[in-house]
Amino acid sequence: LSFRFDRFPRRPLSQQMQVIQHSPEKLQVALVSSRRDLVERYQKFSREERRLLEEGLYPDSTLFGPITVHSDSDWIRSHPEPPQDFLEFYSNPYRSTPVKGRS
């Protein structure tokens, strides 16, 4: 006599999770933007400043890790957004900004 307790069929692990990770080059464009004036401003930073900003671009970084999407109902999959660089994000008049005195 054999019992099966799985009410839902299991999918292979490769279908259950997806890891979202971008190349350092793609992250560099998102960080600096593709606007010439911003690229020139970025290049004026000291070597130490650029190293700090670029630390998050590489896979072995301690600042940012890849994002693992566990299912189709994860927030990232459920709320798709168009790609944007930092300038587009920062200049968006509808983005939420911190308010002093509020948590």
N, C-alpha and C positions, 0 to 999 in steps of 0.2 A: 504494500500500500504506500503510495507516494502522495505527498501534499505539496501544492504550489501556493505560496503565500504572496506571490507577485501579482497584484491586481492590475498593474500597468506594465506593458512590455518595456523592457529596458532597451535603450538605444546604445550602440557602441560609444565608448568614452569619447572618441574623436568627434562624434556628432553632438555630444552633450555640452562641450565647452569649446569656446573659440578664444584665442588670445589675440588681442589687438596690440600691435607694436609697429611703430613706424621707423623708417630708416633715419639715421642721424642727419642725412641731407634734407629729408622732408621736414624734420623737426627744426632744423636750422632756418629754413625758409619761413616756417610758422613763427619762430622766435623773432627773427630780424625783419621779416616782411620781404617783399620783392621790390619795394620802392627804393629807388636809387638814393634819395636823400637819407633814408633810414639806414641803408647799408653803409653809406659813408659815415654816418654818425656812429654806428656800431663799430666800425673799424678804427675809430678814434679812441675807443676804450683802451685802457691799459691791458697788458697781457693777463694780469691777475683778474681783472674785471671780466674779460672775455672767458677765461677759464671757469670762473664761477658760473656765468650764464650758460656755458656750454656743458657743464657737468651733467645736466639732466638729459642730454641728447644721446648718451651712449648706453647700450644695453646693460652694462655692469654698474650703472650709476646707483648711488645710494639715495638719490633725491626722488627719482620717479621710476616706477616699475611698469611692466606691461599690464594691461587691463585684461582680466579674464572674464569673458561673458559665459555664464553658466547655462543659460537657457534663452529661448525666444522671448520670454517675458521680462528679461533684464531691462533696466531703465535705458541703457544705451541703445538696445535694439528697438525698444518701444517708442523712443523719442528721437528719431533721426534728425540730424542737423547738418546743414551744409558746412564744409570746411571753412575755416577762417584763420587768418593770422592774428598776431597779438594786436596790431593796430586796428583791425576791423573790430575785434572784441572790445578794445578799450574805447573806441570812438562811437560805439553803439549807444544811442541816447536812451534805449530801453533797458540796458543792463542794470542789474541791481548793484547799488554801491553801499558801503557801510555808512551808518549814521551814528555820529558820536553820541554816546549815552544810551544807545540801544544794544541789546545783546545779539 
